[in-house]
Amino acid sequence: MPMTTRTKALCACAATLILAMVAAVAPATAQFPAAPDDAAAGGAKGKKGAAGASPTINGNWAGELTQVGSQTPYKFEIAINAKGAEAKYPDLDCIGKLTRVGSSKTYVFFVEVITKGSADKGGRCPDGTMTVARQGDNLALGWFGSVQGTTVVAYGTLKKK
């Protein structure tokens, strides 16, 4: 199905909006101290971590993602550890393997390859990219991908399981 100029403009606006929302999380994240279970990540229990150390994102997280242009959010889970990460989309029957490709003081960037339910193989989920950041006790997540030439953007806030 060919995309109209209006649809392309809407996708571009949606992508810009999501990137702006994710960028706005950085100042807010810097204002929140590390969660109690993360304080020990930087050193001995009871001591603060190194100056400027950001809270860990490791752990099991769950919540809902909202896809731009859709009214219905879908369930999402992510397990992050030192070896890598795995994403699950229970409502879509998909699983993705995430490879960490970079980080900054407040963000971690992943590339996602769908290993179950891939859109390329008749499933509902495309490969994409994820950006995550601690937001107090929560994890802010932005997702970006492309399906048959159409930009897809999703976002959500996850809670530790």
N, C-alpha and C positions, 0 to 999 in steps of 0.2 A: 504494500500500500504506500503510495508516494506521500511524502510529508509536505504539507502546505507551508507557505512562508509564515503564517500565523503560528503553526505548531512548532516550527523551528525557533521562532522568536520566544515562544512560551518556554521551550526547553532551555534556551540560553538564559532566560530570566530566572528560571527555577535553579539552574546550576549556580548562577551568580548569587542568588539568595542563600542557598545552602552554604556556599563557600564563605559568604559574609557571616552567617550564623556560626559556623565552625570557628572562624577567626575571632569572633566576639567572645568565645569561651576562654581564650588565653588569659585576658586580664582577670576574669572571674576566677579561673583556676589558680592564678597566682595569689589570690586573696585568701584561699582556704588552706589551713594547715593539713599536714598529712593525717590520714585516718589513724587511729590508735594501732591497728594491726600493721600499718606500714611504717611506723616510727622505728621499729626494730630493724627494718631493712637496711638502714644506713649505719648501724653499729650495734652496740650492746643494748640490751633491754633497758628502757628508762632513759636512755640518752638520745638526743636529737641526732638526726642524720647530718651529713656534711652540708655546709651552707650551700643553698641553691639546689639541693637534691630534690627532684620531683617525686611525688608519691608513686608507688608501684601500680602497674595496671594488671599484674599477674593475679589470676584467680578465675573463678567461674562467675559469669555475669549473665543476667537475663532481663528482658523487657520487651518492648514493642518498637518496631520501626515503622515509620510513616513514609510512604513513597509519595513524592511530589506528584500531584494530579490525581491521587487516589484518596477516597474518604475512609477506607478501611485499613487500619494498621494491622501488621502481622507479627506473630511471636518470633522472638529472636534470642538465641543463646550463643555465648562465646566463651571458650575456655582458653586462657592465655597462660603459658608457662615459659621457662627459659629456653625450651626446645622449639617452641613455635606456638601456633594457635589453630583452633578449629571453630568454625561457625556452624550453627544449626538453625534451620528455618523450619520448625515443626509444621506450621500451617501450609508450607509449600512443598514439604517432603524433600528438602534439599540439605546437603552438607557441603561445606567448603573448607579447603585447606588454605590457611593464611601464612604467607611468608613475610616476615618483617623486612622492609626495605629501607627504613630510615627512621630517624627520630630527631626531635628538637628538645628544648627544655620542657615543653608542655605537651607535645604531640608525639604519637607513634604512628607510623605509616605502614600499611600492609597491602600486599597484592593478594587477591583471593582467586583461587582456581576451584571451581565447583567439581566435587568428586562424586556427588550423587544428585541426580535431578538436573543435570546440565541442560540449558536451553539449546545448546548445539546438538543434543542427543534426544530431543523431544520433551525435555523437562521444563520447569518453569523458572529456573534461576540462571542468570548469566554470570560470567566471571566479572570481576570488578576490582575496585580499590577501596580501602577503608582508612579513615583517619580517626584515631581515638585520643581522648584526653580525659584525665581525672577532672571531675567537677565535684569537689567536696568528697562525699562518700560514694558518689555515683561515677559512671563512666559515660561521657558524651561520645556519640559515634556518628560519623557522616560516611555515606557510601555513595560511590559514583561508578557508573558503568554505561555500556552501550549495547542495545539490542537491535539488530537489523537496521543500524544507522540512526536509531532513536536514543537520545540521551535519557538515562534513568538515574534519578537521585533519590536517596532515602536517608532518613536521620532518626535518631532516638536517644533516649537517656536510659541507661541500664543500671540495675541495682545488683550488688554482690549477692550471690546465692548462698 
